[in-house]
Amino acid sequence: MVTFVTMLQNQQRPWWQLVLSRLTVAALFISVTLFYCLSTLQTIFSPTELPVPQSCALLLGPHSNQSTTNGSQQDNNICTPKVDIMFMKTHKTASSTFLNVLFRFGEKQKLKFAFPNSRNDFLYPSRFQHTYVQGFRSGTCFNIMCNHMRFNAPEVAKVLPRDTTYITILRDPAQLFESSFHYFDHIVPLTWRIPGEDKMAEFLRDPTLYFSPNGFNSFYLKNLLFFDFGEDNTLDADDPRVEESIRLIDEHFHLVMLTEHFEESLILLKDILCWEMSDLLFFKLNSRKETTVSKLTPELRAKALQWNSIDWELYKHFNLTFWKKVDAYGRERMAKDVAELRMRNAEMVKICIEGGHSVVAGSIHEEAMQPWQPIGEKSIMGYNLNKNIDKAYQVLCRKMLTPEIQYLTDLGVNMWLTKLWGHVRNIINW
């Protein structure tokens, strides 16, 4: 598949570039196959399982910055932060922005992350297995799990302590579909034969002409949220299993954030986890150039929602629960806290970001600040650090602007497979 795309995009290139490209792609697929086989063997021969701890908060050493438990209850007006956290990272939902928040909090509290092995996701789109965790040993204490996975609740529960707080994030399904269609189209072969310049509009005109549930990577184009939660994304929206799955998701997750109300979501998170406002600071990461974003007409939006009808049911359900939580928190209190968060973020923009805005990939000065790009294009924006940042903010600014892949490497994740795939992308995008 990737070789075919490469050939189309490199017809005018010298022969040695084409040979290098194909050899690199071949090496990648061989590596993936070997890695999958080794992962399967690891699953088969995993040792006897020990029970997971009730909590891993009590095992933190004296180097943590605050007194930490995994309860946010008020005790004589003293609130201590929760540290056992599972973030179900969904696709194209601003989840990379929140991941940066979690990485910084985990470093601040000296927490132990449950990371993937060799790559930046847990063998997605396979359903998560506990043996996918780098360095997993039965009974080990892990505080935070937050990389892309296809959710599998019983297997996640084998890794994290029993008092873990479960969090995820959803996005308006029409907007998510637009983003996913354009970001992943080069790795979804069924989109290659769609005629015309506006492939998304043509696809939505009659998706059944092009979509096949068994097509390679086709899950990116239909009910992607529901699929990420480990469910069957090809069910009819009125299938009883859909309602039951939504009910189980609701029972499992303590907070379902919304991309469209990201700041309000962070304030609710702060309340649930008993964090400080300084823990919530963020810059928008992994955003696309405006020129690559298709504007959805009312007609296209309606068609996108109809095509992603399960995700629409999922989103409507958690939109209701979200605003109930906001009402319980207090609308005026929420508005005040959001205003404070925006003010603090604006101050950090002035301190950290050159020019005060994101720039295209070609204008990023440091290689370490280059974001991961989709195959065949460089549509993801990034940032340049201000020069002469005050010493008190240098580390924080760099961490807030560090893209996901580089941050994972800084945290010690073995990323050889992702890095190999990155080299292939660079050749394709050459």
FIDREN-961733 format. One record per residue (C-alpha): residue in three letters; x, y, z. Coordinates in pm, whole numbers, plus 50000, padded with zeros to 5 digits. Example, Ala and Ser with C-alpha at 12.3 -4.5 7.8 and 13.67 -1.06 7.14 Angstrom:
<atoms>
+------+-------+-------+-------+
| rest |    c1 |    c2 |    c3 |
+------+-------+-------+-------+
|  ALA | 51230 | 49550 | 50780 |
|  SER | 51367 | 49894 | 50714 |
+------+-------+-------+-------+
</atoms>
This chain:
<atoms>
+------+-------+-------+-------+
| rest |    c1 |    c2 |    c3 |
+------+-------+-------+-------+
|  MET | 50000 | 50000 | 50000 |
|  VAL | 50263 | 50252 | 50111 |
|  THR | 50486 | 50147 | 49819 |
|  PHE | 50202 | 50222 | 49576 |
|  VAL | 50148 | 50570 | 49723 |
|  THR | 50520 | 50632 | 49717 |
|  MET | 50541 | 50533 | 49351 |
|  LEU | 50262 | 50771 | 49256 |
|  GLN | 50418 | 51062 | 49441 |
|  ASN | 50771 | 51001 | 49319 |
|  GLN | 50734 | 50929 | 48947 |
|  GLN | 50971 | 51215 | 48863 |
|  ARG | 51236 | 51127 | 49121 |
|  PRO | 51579 | 50979 | 49042 |
|  TRP | 51591 | 50599 | 49033 |
|  TRP | 51808 | 50576 | 49344 |
|  GLN | 51550 | 50764 | 49552 |
|  LEU | 51278 | 50521 | 49441 |
|  VAL | 51500 | 50220 | 49524 |
|  LEU | 51585 | 50365 | 49866 |
|  SER | 51220 | 50438 | 49932 |
|  ARG | 51109 | 50086 | 49847 |
|  LEU | 51388 | 49920 | 50045 |
|  THR | 51299 | 50130 | 50350 |
|  VAL | 50930 | 50043 | 50323 |
|  ALA | 51013 | 49673 | 50282 |
|  ALA | 51232 | 49685 | 50592 |
|  LEU | 50951 | 49851 | 50786 |
|  PHE | 50696 | 49583 | 50702 |
|  ILE | 50941 | 49305 | 50788 |
|  SER | 51010 | 49474 | 51121 |
|  VAL | 50639 | 49513 | 51193 |
|  THR | 50579 | 49145 | 51118 |
|  LEU | 50862 | 49033 | 51346 |
|  PHE | 50747 | 49269 | 51622 |
|  TYR | 50392 | 49136 | 51599 |
|  CYS | 50515 | 48777 | 51624 |
|  LEU | 50729 | 48859 | 51927 |
|  SER | 50437 | 49038 | 52092 |
|  THR | 50215 | 48735 | 52033 |
|  LEU | 50474 | 48505 | 52193 |
|  GLN | 50498 | 48741 | 52488 |
|  THR | 50122 | 48719 | 52533 |
|  ILE | 50120 | 48340 | 52512 |
|  PHE | 50405 | 48285 | 52758 |
|  SER | 50319 | 48557 | 53010 |
|  PRO | 50379 | 48446 | 53371 |
|  THR | 50122 | 48390 | 53642 |
|  GLU | 49935 | 48711 | 53713 |
|  LEU | 49944 | 48884 | 54050 |
|  PRO | 49659 | 49109 | 54166 |
|  VAL | 49693 | 49479 | 54084 |
|  PRO | 49739 | 49712 | 54383 |
|  GLN | 49447 | 49904 | 54527 |
|  SER | 49645 | 50226 | 54483 |
|  CYS | 49991 | 50324 | 54367 |
|  ALA | 49979 | 50672 | 54519 |
|  LEU | 50109 | 50555 | 54855 |
|  LEU | 50425 | 50415 | 54699 |
|  LEU | 50551 | 50754 | 54582 |
|  GLY | 50885 | 50850 | 54723 |
|  PRO | 50982 | 51168 | 54905 |
|  HIS | 51075 | 51341 | 54578 |
|  SER | 50715 | 51410 | 54475 |
|  ASN | 50635 | 51779 | 54481 |
|  GLN | 50312 | 51752 | 54678 |
|  SER | 50157 | 51520 | 54931 |
|  THR | 49968 | 51285 | 54701 |
|  THR | 49688 | 51038 | 54740 |
|  ASN | 49439 | 50918 | 54488 |
|  GLY | 49147 | 51086 | 54658 |
|  SER | 49029 | 51440 | 54596 |
|  GLN | 48814 | 51459 | 54906 |
|  GLN | 48846 | 51768 | 55119 |
|  ASP | 49012 | 51701 | 55454 |
|  ASN | 49011 | 52015 | 55669 |
|  ASN | 49008 | 52218 | 55345 |
|  ILE | 49325 | 52038 | 55226 |
|  CYS | 49294 | 51869 | 54888 |
|  THR | 49556 | 51631 | 54752 |
|  PRO | 49582 | 51537 | 54385 |
|  LYS | 49487 | 51204 | 54236 |
|  VAL | 49777 | 51038 | 54058 |
|  ASP | 49639 | 50704 | 53929 |
|  ILE | 49494 | 50804 | 53593 |
|  MET | 49387 | 50629 | 53274 |
|  PHE | 49339 | 50862 | 52975 |
|  MET | 49171 | 50689 | 52683 |
|  LYS | 49336 | 50879 | 52397 |
|  THR | 49091 | 50903 | 52107 |
|  HIS | 49184 | 51012 | 51754 |
|  LYS | 49161 | 51368 | 51620 |
|  THR | 49010 | 51512 | 51940 |
|  ALA | 49286 | 51743 | 52074 |
|  SER | 49407 | 51443 | 52273 |
|  SER | 49772 | 51522 | 52193 |
|  THR | 49729 | 51860 | 52361 |
|  PHE | 49598 | 51692 | 52675 |
|  LEU | 49871 | 51428 | 52658 |
|  ASN | 50128 | 51705 | 52701 |
|  VAL | 49942 | 51815 | 53015 |
|  LEU | 49957 | 51459 | 53151 |
|  PHE | 50325 | 51417 | 53067 |
|  ARG | 50416 | 51732 | 53257 |
|  PHE | 50201 | 51637 | 53556 |
|  GLY | 50354 | 51289 | 53565 |
|  GLU | 50706 | 51431 | 53557 |
|  LYS | 50622 | 51685 | 53826 |
|  GLN | 50489 | 51413 | 54058 |
|  LYS | 50758 | 51155 | 53966 |
|  LEU | 50489 | 50910 | 53853 |
|  LYS | 50531 | 50583 | 53665 |
|  PHE | 50379 | 50568 | 53317 |
|  ALA | 50255 | 50253 | 53148 |
|  PHE | 50401 | 50306 | 52799 |
|  PRO | 50391 | 50101 | 52478 |
|  ASN | 50696 | 49910 | 52362 |
|  SER | 50881 | 50023 | 52046 |
|  ARG | 50612 | 50261 | 51925 |
|  ASN | 50382 | 50542 | 52034 |
|  ASP | 50062 | 50334 | 52057 |
|  PHE | 49955 | 50002 | 52208 |
|  LEU | 49956 | 49805 | 51880 |
|  TYR | 49654 | 49998 | 51753 |
|  PRO | 49413 | 49892 | 51599 |
|  SER | 49445 | 49563 | 51790 |
|  ARG | 49242 | 49559 | 52110 |
|  PHE | 49464 | 49638 | 52405 |
|  GLN | 49639 | 49354 | 52591 |
|  HIS | 49826 | 49406 | 52917 |
|  THR | 50139 | 49249 | 52767 |
|  TYR | 50168 | 49543 | 52527 |
|  VAL | 50300 | 49757 | 52815 |
|  GLN | 50675 | 49818 | 52810 |
|  GLY | 50839 | 49649 | 53108 |
|  PHE | 50514 | 49499 | 53237 |
|  ARG | 50547 | 49268 | 53534 |
|  SER | 50247 | 49130 | 53715 |
|  GLY | 50176 | 49332 | 54028 |
|  THR | 50383 | 49632 | 53915 |
|  CYS | 50258 | 49976 | 54015 |
|  PHE | 50178 | 50202 | 53721 |
|  ASN | 50019 | 50543 | 53778 |
|  ILE | 49932 | 50672 | 53431 |
|  MET | 49834 | 50514 | 53100 |
|  CYS | 49763 | 50757 | 52816 |
|  ASN | 49880 | 50642 | 52470 |
|  HIS | 49657 | 50550 | 52177 |
|  MET | 49492 | 50211 | 52213 |
|  ARG | 49177 | 50026 | 52120 |
|  PHE | 49016 | 50012 | 52461 |
|  ASN | 48978 | 49680 | 52636 |
|  ALA | 48861 | 49738 | 52993 |
|  PRO | 48948 | 49398 | 53148 |
|  GLU | 49303 | 49414 | 53011 |
|  VAL | 49356 | 49774 | 53120 |
|  ALA | 49243 | 49673 | 53469 |
|  LYS | 49530 | 49421 | 53481 |
|  VAL | 49779 | 49708 | 53456 |
|  LEU | 49642 | 49998 | 53661 |
|  PRO | 49547 | 50013 | 54031 |
|  ARG | 49187 | 49965 | 54131 |
|  ASP | 49139 | 50327 | 54237 |
|  THR | 49234 | 50462 | 53893 |
|  THR | 49036 | 50757 | 53756 |
|  TYR | 48929 | 50697 | 53394 |
|  ILE | 48914 | 50994 | 53157 |
|  THR | 48860 | 51035 | 52783 |
|  ILE | 48766 | 51301 | 52528 |
|  LEU | 48511 | 51319 | 52245 |
|  ARG | 48469 | 51555 | 51951 |
|  ASP | 48173 | 51653 | 51735 |
|  PRO | 48157 | 51354 | 51495 |
|  ALA | 48114 | 51561 | 51179 |
|  GLN | 48425 | 51766 | 51254 |
|  LEU | 48612 | 51455 | 51360 |
|  PHE | 48518 | 51280 | 51035 |
|  GLU | 48647 | 51575 | 50830 |
|  SER | 48976 | 51572 | 51019 |
|  SER | 49019 | 51196 | 51005 |
|  PHE | 48931 | 51176 | 50634 |
|  HIS | 49201 | 51424 | 50538 |
|  TYR | 49465 | 51312 | 50787 |
|  PHE | 49444 | 50939 | 50711 |
|  ASP | 49335 | 50931 | 50345 |
|  HIS | 49682 | 50831 | 50221 |
|  ILE | 49674 | 50513 | 50433 |
|  VAL | 49311 | 50420 | 50360 |
|  PRO | 49319 | 50258 | 50014 |
|  LEU | 48944 | 50282 | 49961 |
|  THR | 48983 | 50661 | 49927 |
|  TRP | 49231 | 50632 | 49641 |
|  ARG | 48967 | 50552 | 49381 |
|  ILE | 48731 | 50835 | 49480 |
|  PRO | 48712 | 51074 | 49181 |
|  GLY | 48717 | 51453 | 49183 |
|  GLU | 48905 | 51719 | 49378 |
|  ASP | 48673 | 51713 | 49680 |
|  LYS | 48697 | 51347 | 49772 |
|  MET | 48522 | 51388 | 50107 |
|  ALA | 48213 | 51546 | 49950 |
|  GLU | 48203 | 51273 | 49687 |
|  PHE | 48240 | 51004 | 49954 |
|  LEU | 47957 | 51150 | 50162 |
|  ARG | 47733 | 51171 | 49856 |
|  ASP | 47701 | 50792 | 49878 |
|  PRO | 47950 | 50625 | 50118 |
|  THR | 47829 | 50276 | 50026 |
|  LEU | 47986 | 50315 | 49682 |
|  TYR | 48332 | 50328 | 49835 |
|  PHE | 48327 | 50197 | 50191 |
|  SER | 48399 | 49836 | 50281 |
|  PRO | 48403 | 49731 | 50647 |
|  ASN | 48683 | 49488 | 50567 |
|  GLY | 48891 | 49746 | 50380 |
|  PHE | 49240 | 49816 | 50511 |
|  ASN | 49224 | 50094 | 50775 |
|  SER | 48859 | 50160 | 50685 |
|  PHE | 48776 | 50211 | 51054 |
|  TYR | 48925 | 50561 | 51028 |
|  LEU | 48626 | 50665 | 50816 |
|  LYS | 48326 | 50538 | 51013 |
|  ASN | 48238 | 50581 | 51381 |
|  LEU | 48605 | 50614 | 51477 |
|  LEU | 48525 | 50707 | 51837 |
|  PHE | 48314 | 50396 | 51890 |
|  PHE | 48590 | 50188 | 51731 |
|  ASP | 48853 | 50341 | 51962 |
|  PHE | 48645 | 50224 | 52258 |
|  GLY | 48684 | 49868 | 52129 |
|  GLU | 48335 | 49840 | 51982 |
|  ASP | 48198 | 49737 | 51641 |
|  ASN | 48183 | 50056 | 51436 |
|  THR | 47970 | 49899 | 51162 |
|  LEU | 47660 | 49837 | 51373 |
|  ASP | 47337 | 50021 | 51301 |
|  ALA | 47278 | 50306 | 51544 |
|  ASP | 46951 | 50150 | 51663 |
|  ASP | 47118 | 49815 | 51742 |
|  PRO | 47061 | 49740 | 52115 |
|  ARG | 47435 | 49671 | 52151 |
|  VAL | 47509 | 50038 | 52081 |
|  GLU | 47298 | 50161 | 52372 |
|  GLU | 47448 | 49896 | 52599 |
|  SER | 47803 | 49992 | 52497 |
|  ILE | 47737 | 50359 | 52567 |
|  ARG | 47597 | 50266 | 52908 |
|  LEU | 47911 | 50067 | 52990 |
|  ILE | 48139 | 50350 | 52876 |
|  ASP | 47941 | 50586 | 53099 |
|  GLU | 47986 | 50352 | 53394 |
|  HIS | 48358 | 50309 | 53333 |
|  PHE | 48472 | 50667 | 53277 |
|  HIS | 48464 | 50926 | 53552 |
|  LEU | 48498 | 51219 | 53310 |
|  VAL | 48433 | 51245 | 52937 |
|  MET | 48576 | 51573 | 52812 |
|  LEU | 48463 | 51755 | 52497 |
|  THR | 48703 | 51905 | 52242 |
|  GLU | 48464 | 52191 | 52170 |
|  HIS | 48473 | 52286 | 52538 |
|  PHE | 48833 | 52199 | 52613 |
|  GLU | 48893 | 52462 | 52879 |
|  GLU | 48571 | 52379 | 53064 |
|  SER | 48676 | 52015 | 53045 |
|  LEU | 49010 | 52093 | 53207 |
|  ILE | 48839 | 52280 | 53489 |
|  LEU | 48617 | 51979 | 53557 |
|  LEU | 48929 | 51762 | 53545 |
|  LYS | 49099 | 51991 | 53796 |
|  ASP | 48803 | 51949 | 54029 |
|  ILE | 48786 | 51571 | 53996 |
|  LEU | 49161 | 51514 | 54027 |
|  CYS | 49226 | 51795 | 54276 |
|  TRP | 49495 | 51953 | 54059 |
|  GLU | 49621 | 52310 | 54062 |
|  MET | 49547 | 52565 | 53789 |
|  SER | 49914 | 52561 | 53694 |
|  ASP | 49879 | 52191 | 53605 |
|  LEU | 49631 | 52279 | 53331 |
|  LEU | 49842 | 52518 | 53123 |
|  PHE | 49852 | 52417 | 52757 |
|  PHE | 49931 | 52517 | 52400 |
|  LYS | 49729 | 52376 | 52114 |
|  LEU | 49939 | 52096 | 51962 |
|  ASN | 49907 | 51891 | 51643 |
|  SER | 49673 | 52139 | 51472 |
|  ARG | 49634 | 52154 | 51092 |
|  LYS | 49690 | 52447 | 50861 |
|  GLU | 49365 | 52633 | 50801 |
|  THR | 49405 | 52588 | 50425 |
|  THR | 49384 | 52209 | 50466 |
|  VAL | 49060 | 52215 | 50667 |
|  SER | 48742 | 52162 | 50463 |
|  LYS | 48448 | 52377 | 50561 |
|  LEU | 48145 | 52159 | 50622 |
|  THR | 47828 | 52294 | 50466 |
|  PRO | 47505 | 52218 | 50656 |
|  GLU | 47432 | 51948 | 50398 |
|  LEU | 47774 | 51784 | 50433 |
|  ARG | 47754 | 51806 | 50811 |
|  ALA | 47417 | 51629 | 50811 |
|  LYS | 47556 | 51355 | 50585 |
|  ALA | 47867 | 51316 | 50802 |
|  LEU | 47653 | 51278 | 51114 |
|  GLN | 47426 | 51030 | 50942 |
|  TRP | 47725 | 50824 | 50826 |
|  ASN | 47879 | 50837 | 51176 |
|  SER | 47547 | 50789 | 51353 |
|  ILE | 47686 | 50577 | 51639 |
|  ASP | 47947 | 50838 | 51722 |
|  TRP | 47669 | 51098 | 51709 |
|  GLU | 47467 | 50900 | 51966 |
|  LEU | 47779 | 50865 | 52179 |
|  TYR | 47853 | 51237 | 52159 |
|  LYS | 47494 | 51344 | 52235 |
|  HIS | 47487 | 51122 | 52543 |
|  PHE | 47809 | 51260 | 52688 |
|  ASN | 47729 | 51616 | 52588 |
|  LEU | 47432 | 51590 | 52826 |
|  THR | 47638 | 51439 | 53108 |
|  PHE | 47908 | 51702 | 53053 |
|  TRP | 47674 | 51997 | 53105 |
|  LYS | 47518 | 51831 | 53408 |
|  LYS | 47869 | 51826 | 53558 |
|  VAL | 47914 | 52193 | 53464 |
|  ASP | 47583 | 52279 | 53632 |
|  ALA | 47689 | 52089 | 53944 |
|  TYR | 48020 | 52279 | 53942 |
|  GLY | 47839 | 52611 | 53898 |
|  ARG | 47815 | 52814 | 53576 |
|  GLU | 47948 | 53136 | 53728 |
|  ARG | 48230 | 52955 | 53901 |
|  MET | 48312 | 52779 | 53573 |
|  ALA | 48319 | 53105 | 53376 |
|  LYS | 48552 | 53260 | 53634 |
|  ASP | 48792 | 52965 | 53629 |
|  VAL | 48795 | 52943 | 53247 |
|  ALA | 48876 | 53315 | 53232 |
|  GLU | 49168 | 53261 | 53470 |
|  LEU | 49298 | 52965 | 53268 |
|  ARG | 49279 | 53166 | 52945 |
|  MET | 49463 | 53455 | 53108 |
|  ARG | 49741 | 53226 | 53230 |
|  ASN | 49770 | 53058 | 52891 |
|  ALA | 49790 | 53396 | 52719 |
|  GLU | 50073 | 53494 | 52953 |
|  MET | 50259 | 53174 | 52864 |
|  VAL | 50216 | 53244 | 52492 |
|  LYS | 50392 | 53579 | 52537 |
|  ILE | 50669 | 53419 | 52740 |
|  CYS | 50729 | 53106 | 52531 |
|  ILE | 50621 | 53138 | 52167 |
|  GLU | 50807 | 53334 | 51904 |
|  GLY | 50561 | 53564 | 51730 |
|  GLY | 50283 | 53444 | 51958 |
|  HIS | 50145 | 53192 | 51707 |
|  SER | 50204 | 52856 | 51539 |
|  VAL | 50397 | 52824 | 51212 |
|  VAL | 50411 | 52580 | 50921 |
|  ALA | 50656 | 52291 | 50939 |
|  GLY | 50905 | 52456 | 50703 |
|  SER | 50936 | 52756 | 50933 |
|  ILE | 51018 | 52560 | 51250 |
|  HIS | 51381 | 52624 | 51347 |
|  GLU | 51453 | 52325 | 51571 |
|  GLU | 51421 | 51966 | 51455 |
|  ALA | 51319 | 51877 | 51810 |
|  MET | 51009 | 52093 | 51768 |
|  GLN | 50894 | 51933 | 51441 |
|  PRO | 50552 | 51764 | 51481 |
|  TRP | 50460 | 51427 | 51331 |
|  GLN | 50321 | 51472 | 50981 |
|  PRO | 50066 | 51267 | 50784 |
|  ILE | 50191 | 51073 | 50482 |
|  GLY | 50229 | 51277 | 50166 |
|  GLU | 50202 | 51626 | 50313 |
|  LYS | 50319 | 51864 | 50584 |
|  SER | 49993 | 52005 | 50713 |
|  ILE | 50058 | 51999 | 51090 |
|  MET | 50163 | 52326 | 51249 |
|  GLY | 50430 | 52372 | 51514 |
|  TYR | 50605 | 52641 | 51716 |
|  ASN | 50934 | 52820 | 51765 |
|  LEU | 51059 | 52901 | 52113 |
|  ASN | 51116 | 53262 | 52202 |
|  LYS | 51476 | 53367 | 52228 |
|  ASN | 51613 | 53476 | 52567 |
|  ILE | 51333 | 53320 | 52773 |
|  ASP | 51367 | 53397 | 53142 |
|  LYS | 51551 | 53111 | 53314 |
|  ALA | 51252 | 53047 | 53541 |
|  TYR | 51039 | 52952 | 53237 |
|  GLN | 51289 | 52786 | 53003 |
|  VAL | 51216 | 52426 | 53100 |
|  LEU | 50838 | 52474 | 53119 |
|  CYS | 50821 | 52649 | 52782 |
|  ARG | 51018 | 52377 | 52610 |
|  LYS | 50809 | 52100 | 52763 |
|  MET | 50481 | 52272 | 52673 |
|  LEU | 50590 | 52299 | 52309 |
|  THR | 50755 | 51958 | 52271 |
|  PRO | 50561 | 51734 | 52025 |
|  GLU | 50431 | 51398 | 52144 |
|  ILE | 50690 | 51171 | 51979 |
|  GLN | 50985 | 51372 | 52109 |
|  TYR | 50833 | 51394 | 52459 |
|  LEU | 50783 | 51018 | 52469 |
|  THR | 51149 | 50975 | 52379 |
|  ASP | 51248 | 51219 | 52655 |
|  LEU | 51044 | 51008 | 52899 |
|  GLY | 51244 | 50700 | 52805 |
|  VAL | 51004 | 50519 | 52574 |
|  ASN | 51165 | 50275 | 52332 |
|  MET | 51049 | 50424 | 51999 |
|  TRP | 51255 | 50237 | 51739 |
|  LEU | 50955 | 50122 | 51536 |
|  THR | 50789 | 50464 | 51534 |
|  LYS | 51120 | 50629 | 51442 |
|  LEU | 51167 | 50382 | 51156 |
|  TRP | 50818 | 50464 | 51032 |
|  GLY | 50905 | 50832 | 51066 |
|  HIS | 51200 | 50788 | 50830 |
|  VAL | 50968 | 50623 | 50578 |
|  ARG | 50728 | 50917 | 50603 |
|  ASN | 51012 | 51160 | 50549 |
|  ILE | 51114 | 50980 | 50230 |
|  ILE | 50755 | 50976 | 50107 |
|  ASN | 50715 | 51346 | 50192 |
|  TRP | 51051 | 51430 | 50030 |
+------+-------+-------+-------+
</atoms>
